[in-house]
């Protein structure tokens, strides 16, 4: 059985996103991503073969949204509302480097056994010392 959804390695993320189709916009969560496509948990607004526009929030607030256009290759319309969504194959990217950065970051998180929480990271990091004190770093 051929399955376009699994054509490339996918990595888990929890990035807020907006899906635009037919004049409507719906809030979504991008739950996994690859350089070839991704899955968005959202109300089903499109059917197989439809083209949708997607804006995915980057992990840093200072960066612009990752804007891609995708073809719907999988529709999950049954079951629990929080399990519904759209599987997409990316067609066009406004900035391919931005999507590649997100994919590479998600891959590193998975390799480290960590999961993206969906919150944007601030540009500074907190260092936690052995004595429990925190220190802001750059």
Order of alpha helices (4+ residues) and beta strands (2+ residues): beta-beta-beta-beta-beta-beta-alpha-beta-beta
